[in-house]
Amino acid sequence: MRNQPNKRIPLAIIGPYPPPYGGIATHIYRLRPYLKSENISHRVFNHGNAESEDVIPNHKSPIWYFDFLFCRNLNVNAVHFHQTLHGFEYLYWFIYSKINRLKIIITLHNETILSKRLFRSFNLFLLRKTGYSLLITVSKKVHLFLNDRNIRNILLPAYIPVDMKQLKPIRVDKRKKIIVYAIFKVTSKNLIDIYGFDLVMKLMNFVSGEYDLYILIGDKKNSDIGILESILFQNKQTDSVNIVYDKNLVDFLPNADVYIRPSKSDGYGISIQEALELGVPAIASDVCERPPGTIVFKSGSFEDFFKKFNFVARTPTSEILKNSRHLAYHRQLITLYKRICQPTHR
């Protein structure tokens, strides 16, 4: 472990940090100013390459994680694990809690524990045996699932409000109305099974005369763009669809007339709340609890998706957004940090 702080700090955060921009990376990025304002010193060990003050890249390296198990000079009071570890995160958390005496915070940002039936019982067993101080779930389904199995956790969506002072709008020339749709990383499996791109293409076959679609790709380097371009070509949508790489979604949303998130697997949908707070109607699948004000459709149903899209298209934005609310979950998270990250006197 290099560049360790000499003085003891309350918190180490393990997870992605932009660029590229994704839900978890954005969460950590927006959290840091609140940590600083509350005098909670911290250090981020970044799964990517970005490096700055108190942000150290680990490239999500298995070697780094192995070394981290035995890092006795970390000089922190608590460690917050945010993202998966090549599918072995539950085993890693269990081992880490047995080797180290630090307080452990874990956030489950998705619903994979519900879908991986082969490993579910084993992962639940490990979770019960892991000595964590706090387990955070962002999905109500996962929260209730763990409660039913007597695994203590709290429900706390990962959304942190957009700082309007830091917003850097990316403008485009509008030929038509604009639909914005985001994919973090394109693969042959997740494009349809997770991101619901089949529904998006069906939609564009009906509305491309009036709407342009902008697809924001978070991680271009690890995306198979050829698959995406092939589907666009097969659907004759190359003229109505624009692909945007490595841009902060929240900076692009001011262009949108509607934001869509037809995901077939999801955890909460931070970007939905971002759209709503910027005055953009959002349509999302019902695979999990969505922010208040979201127009929700039955997951996988194009008929319902198209129905809800038409509703948004013909309804005044003010009417659609009347049920949206400003959310401030980060305040609760800061309170939890203050309690958990206090030094333990032995």
ChimeraX attribute file (.defattr): number of C-alpha atoms within 10 A of each C-alpha:
attribute: neighborCount
match mode: 1-to-1
recipient: residues
	/A:1	14
	/A:2	6
	/A:3	8
	/A:4	13
	/A:5	14
	/A:6	9
	/A:7	8
	/A:8	15
	/A:9	19
	/A:10	20
	/A:11	26
	/A:12	23
	/A:13	18
	/A:14	22
	/A:15	23
	/A:16	29
	/A:17	26
	/A:18	22
	/A:19	17
	/A:20	21
	/A:21	22
	/A:22	24
	/A:23	21
	/A:24	19
	/A:25	21
	/A:26	24
	/A:27	21
	/A:28	21
	/A:29	17
	/A:30	17
	/A:31	19
	/A:32	16
	/A:33	12
	/A:34	14
	/A:35	18
	/A:36	11
	/A:37	9
	/A:38	12
	/A:39	11
	/A:40	18
	/A:41	16
	/A:42	22
	/A:43	20
	/A:44	25
	/A:45	22
	/A:46	23
	/A:47	19
	/A:48	19
	/A:49	16
	/A:50	17
	/A:51	15
	/A:52	8
	/A:53	7
	/A:54	16
	/A:55	17
	/A:56	22
	/A:57	21
	/A:58	22
	/A:59	16
	/A:60	20
	/A:61	14
	/A:62	12
	/A:63	10
	/A:64	13
	/A:65	16
	/A:66	12
	/A:67	12
	/A:68	14
	/A:69	16
	/A:70	13
	/A:71	13
	/A:72	13
	/A:73	11
	/A:74	20
	/A:75	17
	/A:76	22
	/A:77	20
	/A:78	25
	/A:79	23
	/A:80	21
	/A:81	20
	/A:82	21
	/A:83	19
	/A:84	17
	/A:85	17
	/A:86	9
	/A:87	10
	/A:88	10
	/A:89	16
	/A:90	20
	/A:91	16
	/A:92	18
	/A:93	22
	/A:94	19
	/A:95	16
	/A:96	21
	/A:97	17
	/A:98	14
	/A:99	12
	/A:100	15
	/A:101	13
	/A:102	21
	/A:103	21
	/A:104	24
	/A:105	23
	/A:106	20
	/A:107	21
	/A:108	21
	/A:109	22
	/A:110	20
	/A:111	21
	/A:112	16
	/A:113	18
	/A:114	13
	/A:115	10
	/A:116	11
	/A:117	11
	/A:118	9
	/A:119	13
	/A:120	14
	/A:121	12
	/A:122	12
	/A:123	19
	/A:124	16
	/A:125	15
	/A:126	18
	/A:127	19
	/A:128	14
	/A:129	15
	/A:130	19
	/A:131	20
	/A:132	20
	/A:133	17
	/A:134	18
	/A:135	20
	/A:136	21
	/A:137	25
	/A:138	24
	/A:139	25
	/A:140	19
	/A:141	18
	/A:142	23
	/A:143	21
	/A:144	16
	/A:145	14
	/A:146	19
	/A:147	13
	/A:148	10
	/A:149	10
	/A:150	10
	/A:151	17
	/A:152	16
	/A:153	18
	/A:154	17
	/A:155	17
	/A:156	18
	/A:157	25
	/A:158	27
	/A:159	25
	/A:160	21
	/A:161	18
	/A:162	17
	/A:163	8
	/A:164	10
	/A:165	6
	/A:166	8
	/A:167	13
	/A:168	12
	/A:169	14
	/A:170	14
	/A:171	11
	/A:172	10
	/A:173	6
	/A:174	11
	/A:175	10
	/A:176	14
	/A:177	15
	/A:178	22
	/A:179	20
	/A:180	24
	/A:181	23
	/A:182	20
	/A:183	20
	/A:184	20
	/A:185	19
	/A:186	22
	/A:187	15
	/A:188	13
	/A:189	9
	/A:190	16
	/A:191	19
	/A:192	17
	/A:193	14
	/A:194	14
	/A:195	23
	/A:196	20
	/A:197	21
	/A:198	15
	/A:199	19
	/A:200	19
	/A:201	20
	/A:202	14
	/A:203	16
	/A:204	20
	/A:205	13
	/A:206	11
	/A:207	16
	/A:208	18
	/A:209	11
	/A:210	12
	/A:211	19
	/A:212	22
	/A:213	25
	/A:214	20
	/A:215	17
	/A:216	22
	/A:217	25
	/A:218	25
	/A:219	19
	/A:220	16
	/A:221	13
	/A:222	11
	/A:223	17
	/A:224	15
	/A:225	16
	/A:226	12
	/A:227	14
	/A:228	16
	/A:229	15
	/A:230	12
	/A:231	15
	/A:232	16
	/A:233	12
	/A:234	10
	/A:235	13
	/A:236	14
	/A:237	18
	/A:238	14
	/A:239	11
	/A:240	20
	/A:241	20
	/A:242	14
	/A:243	15
	/A:244	15
	/A:245	17
	/A:246	17
	/A:247	17
	/A:248	21
	/A:249	26
	/A:250	18
	/A:251	17
	/A:252	20
	/A:253	25
	/A:254	20
	/A:255	20
	/A:256	22
	/A:257	20
	/A:258	25
	/A:259	25
	/A:260	22
	/A:261	22
	/A:262	30
	/A:263	25
	/A:264	20
	/A:265	20
	/A:266	22
	/A:267	23
	/A:268	24
	/A:269	23
	/A:270	20
	/A:271	23
	/A:272	23
	/A:273	27
	/A:274	23
	/A:275	25
	/A:276	24
	/A:277	18
	/A:278	14
	/A:279	19
	/A:280	23
	/A:281	28
	/A:282	28
	/A:283	22
	/A:284	24
	/A:285	25
	/A:286	19
	/A:287	21
	/A:288	22
	/A:289	18
	/A:290	23
	/A:291	25
	/A:292	16
	/A:293	19
	/A:294	23
	/A:295	21
	/A:296	21
	/A:297	21
	/A:298	16
	/A:299	19
	/A:300	18
	/A:301	13
	/A:302	17
	/A:303	13
	/A:304	15
	/A:305	25
	/A:306	18
	/A:307	13
	/A:308	17
	/A:309	21
	/A:310	12
	/A:311	13
	/A:312	19
	/A:313	13
	/A:314	8
	/A:315	10
	/A:316	11
	/A:317	15
	/A:318	11
	/A:319	11
	/A:320	19
	/A:321	19
	/A:322	10
	/A:323	12
	/A:324	16
	/A:325	13
	/A:326	12
	/A:327	15
	/A:328	13
	/A:329	14
	/A:330	20
	/A:331	13
	/A:332	10
	/A:333	17
	/A:334	16
	/A:335	11
	/A:336	12
	/A:337	19
	/A:338	15
	/A:339	10
	/A:340	19
	/A:341	22
	/A:342	16
	/A:343	15
	/A:344	11
	/A:345	4
	/A:346	3
